[in-house]
Amino acid sequence: MMPRLKAEEQLTRIEATALAMGHYDKGTVRTKMRTLRDAATGDRRRRSVKATPAQLGMVGIGVRMLAAPEKRPLSDV
């Protein structure tokens, strides 16, 4: 199994070099880059996470909760 893994790694390095040197057309570059990004990120996509007031407090950011302002009706004038 080790010779197979070494060969796969060598092929990956050769492809990366060819990609960096501009030996592929734009469509192939896009496809190969997408494949590499998918392999790097795994099965799931990253999504942003909103920090809670407690988490912000742990890094020294104070959070104050204010009452919502009253909504005034819009006038035509």
Helices and strands as residue ranges (DSSP letters): H 2-20, H 26-41, H 53-58
